[in-house]
Amino acid sequence: MQPKTCSHLQALTHITPPAEYACAECVAAGDTWVHLRVCQECGHVACCDDSKNQHATRHYHATQHPVIASAEPGEQWLWCYPDEVFLQYR
């Protein structure tokens, strides 16, 4: 079986690092988060699905920006929401 691929991940030529290490929506609400994700289309930093507010997924549903990257130190992976494809990179 061949690994699943998607055009969204293949179209990336640069991985956008986080501009800041905070979920602005959580900060504004006085909440905390578990991990952070970075939208690879606009650079928006938001909390992961293990966080109570799941702002990264909410950002995807609001914008249809398909790919996020982990903002966690030492983690180098991408996730494509529409194709449900995970990719580790170096």
PAZAPA-4460 file (N, C-alpha, C; in steps of 0.05 Angstrom, whole numbers, plus 32768, in hexadecimal, padded with zeros to 4 digits):
% residues 90
    n_x    n_y    n_z   ca_x   ca_y   ca_z    c_x    c_y    c_z   seq   type   mol
   8011   7FE8   8000   8000   8000   8000   8012   8019   8000     1      M     A
   800C   802C   7FEE   801C   8044   7FED   8012   8058   8001     2      Q     A
   8025   8069   800C   801C   807D   801F   800A   8091   8011     3      P     A
   7FF7   809B   8020   7FE4   80AF   8016   7FF2   80CA   8012     4      K     A
   7FED   80D8   7FFD   7FF9   80F2   7FF8   7FE3   8106   7FF2     5      T     A
   7FEA   8120   7FF2   7FD6   8134   7FEA   7FE4   814B   7FDD     6      C     A
   7FD5   8159   7FCC   7FE1   8170   7FBE   7FE6   8188   7FD0     7      S     A
   7FD8   818A   7FE7   7FDC   81A0   7FF9   7FF8   819F   8006     8      H     A
   8000   8187   800E   801B   8183   801A   8030   8186   8004     9      L     A
   802B   817B   7FED   803F   817C   7FD7   8043   8199   7FCD    10      Q     A
   8030   81AA   7FD1   8032   81C6   7FC8   8042   81D7   7FDA    11      A     A
   8048   81CE   7FF2   8058   81DE   8005   8075   81E0   7FFC    12      L     A
   807F   81F8   7FFB   809C   81FB   7FF4   80AB   8206   800C    13      T     A
   809D   820F   8020   80A9   821A   8038   8098   8214   8050    14      H     A
   80A3   820C   8066   8094   8207   807F   8095   8221   808F    15      I     A
   807E   822B   8095   807C   8244   80A4   807F   823F   80C2    16      T     A
   8093   824B   80CF   8096   8248   80EC   8082   825A   80FA    17      P     A
   807D   8255   8113   806A   8267   8122   8076   8283   8126    18      P     A
   8066   8297   8123   806F   82B3   8128   8070   82B7   8146    19      A     A
   805F   82AA   8155   805F   82AB   8172   8056   8290   817C    20      E     A
   805C   828B   8195   8056   8271   81A1   803F   8274   81B5    21      Y     A
   8027   827B   81AA   800F   827D   81BA   7FF7   827B   81A8    22      A     A
   7FE2   8270   81B3   7FC8   8270   81A5   7FBA   8289   81AD    23      C     A
   7FB8   829C   819B   7FAC   82B6   81A1   7F8F   82B4   81AB    24      A     A
   7F80   82A1   819F   7F64   829E   81A7   7F63   8294   81C4    25      E     A
   7F74   8281   81CC   7F75   8278   81E8   7F7E   828E   81FB    26      C     A
   7F92   829D   81F3   7F9B   82B3   8204   7F85   82C7   8208    27      V     A
   7F76   82CE   81F3   7F60   82E1   81F5   7F4A   82D7   8207    28      A     A
   7F46   82BD   8207   7F30   82B1   8218   7F3A   82AA   8234    29      A     A
   7F54   82AD   8239   7F5F   82A6   8253   7F62   8288   8257    30      G     A
   7F64   8279   8240   7F67   825C   8241   7F84   8254   823C    31      D     A
   7F89   823B   823F   7FA3   822F   8239   7FA0   821B   8223    32      T     A
   7FB7   8211   8219   7FB7   81FD   8203   7FCB   81E7   8209    33      W     A
   7FC9   81D1   81FA   7FDB   81BB   81FE   7FF3   81BE   81EB    34      V     A
   7FED   81C0   81D1   8002   81C3   81BC   7FF9   81D8   81A8    35      H     A
   800C   81E2   8199   8006   81F7   8185   800B   81EC   8169    36      L     A
   7FFB   81F6   8156   7FFE   81F0   8139   8000   820A   812A    37      R     A
   800D   8208   8112   8010   8220   8101   8003   821B   80E6    38      V     A
   7FF1   822C   80DE   7FE5   822B   80C3   7FFB   8230   80AF    39      C     A
   7FFD   821F   809B   8012   8222   8087   800A   8235   8070    40      Q     A
   7FF1   823F   8071   7FE9   8252   805C   7FEC   826F   8066    41      E     A
   7FE4   8274   8080   7FE5   828F   808A   7FF6   8294   80A2    42      C     A
   8001   827E   80AE   8012   8280   80C5   8004   8283   80E0    43      G     A
   7FE9   8280   80E0   7FDA   8282   80F8   7FE2   826C   810C    44      H     A
   7FE7   8273   8125   7FEE   8260   813A   7FD6   825B   814B    45      V     A
   7FCF   8241   814F   7FB7   823A   815E   7FBC   8220   816D    46      A     A
   7FAA   821B   8180   7FAD   8203   8191   7FA3   81EA   8182    47      C     A
   7FAE   81D3   818B   7FA8   81B9   817F   7F8D   81AD   8187    48      C     A
   7F87   8196   817C   7F6E   8189   8183   7F6E   817C   819F    49      D     A
   7F85   8179   81AB   7F86   8170   81C7   7F80   8187   81DA    50      D     A
   7F80   819F   81D0   7F79   81B6   81E1   7F5B   81BA   81E1    51      S     A
   7F51   81C6   81F6   7F34   81C8   81FA   7F26   81D7   81E4    52      K     A
   7F32   81EB   81D8   7F25   81FC   81C4   7F2A   81F4   81A7    53      N     A
   7F3F   81E4   81A2   7F44   81D9   8187   7F44   81EF   8172    54      Q     A
   7F53   8205   8177   7F53   821C   8165   7F60   8217   814A    55      H     A
   7F73   8205   8148   7F7F   81FF   812E   7F6B   81F3   811B    56      A     A
   7F5B   81E0   8125   7F46   81D4   8114   7F30   81E8   810E    57      T     A
   7F29   81F9   8121   7F15   820E   811C   7F1F   8221   8107    58      R     A
   7F39   8227   8107   7F45   8238   80F2   7F42   822B   80D7    59      H     A
   7F48   8211   80D6   7F44   8203   80BC   7F27   8205   80B2    60      Y     A
   7F14   8200   80C4   7EF8   8200   80BB   7EF0   821C   80B3    61      H     A
   7EFB   8231   80BF   7EF3   824C   80B8   7F01   8256   809E    62      A     A
   7F19   824C   8099   7F29   8257   8082   7F2D   8244   806C    63      T     A
   7F2A   822A   8071   7F31   8215   805E   7F4F   8214   8057    64      Q     A
   7F60   8220   8069   7F7D   821D   8065   7F84   8200   806D    65      H     A
   7F8E   81F0   805A   7F8F   81D3   805E   7FA5   81C7   8070    66      P     A
   7FBC   81D5   8072   7FD3   81C7   807E   7FDD   81D6   8097    67      V     A
   7FE2   81C7   80AD   7FEE   81D2   80C5   8008   81C3   80CA    68      I     A
   8019   81D0   80DA   8032   81C4   80E3   8033   81C6   8101    69      A     A
   8040   81B4   810E   8044   81B5   812B   8056   81CD   8131    70      S     A
   8050   81DB   8146   8061   81F1   8150   8071   81E8   8168    71      A     A
   806F   81CE   816E   807D   81C4   8186   809A   81BF   8180    72      E     A
   80AC   81C8   8192   80C9   81C3   818F   80CF   81A5   818A    73      P     A
   80DF   819F   8177   80E7   8184   8171   80D3   8174   815F    74      G     A
   80BB   817F   815B   80A8   8172   8149   80A9   817E   812D    75      E     A
   80AB   816D   8119   80AC   8177   80FE   8098   8167   80ED    76      Q     A
   807F   816F   80EE   806B   8161   80DF   8056   8174   80D5    77      W     A
   8048   816B   80C0   8032   817A   80B4   8019   8169   80B4    78      L     A
   8002   8175   80B4   7FE8   8168   80B2   7FD7   8176   809E    79      W     A
   7FCB   8167   808B   7FB8   8172   8078   7F9C   816A   8081    80      C     A
   7F8C   817E   8088   7F71   8179   8091   7F5F   816C   807C    81      Y     A
   7F5D   8177   8064   7F4A   816B   8051   7F51   814E   8048    82      P     A
   7F6B   8149   8046   7F73   812E   803D   7F7B   811B   8054    83      D     A
   7F7B   8126   806C   7F83   8116   8084   7F9D   8108   807F    84      E     A
   7FB1   8117   8077   7FCC   810D   8072   7FE0   8119   8085    85      V     A
   7FF0   8109   8091   8006   8111   80A4   8020   810D   8096    86      F     A
   8032   8120   8099   804D   811F   808D   8062   8129   80A0    87      L     A
   8076   8119   80A5   808D   8122   80B5   80A2   812C   80A2    88      Q     A
   80B0   8142   80AA   80C5   814D   8099   80DD   8152   80AA    89      Y     A
   80F3   8157   809C   810D   815D   80AA   8118   8176   80A0    90      R     A
***
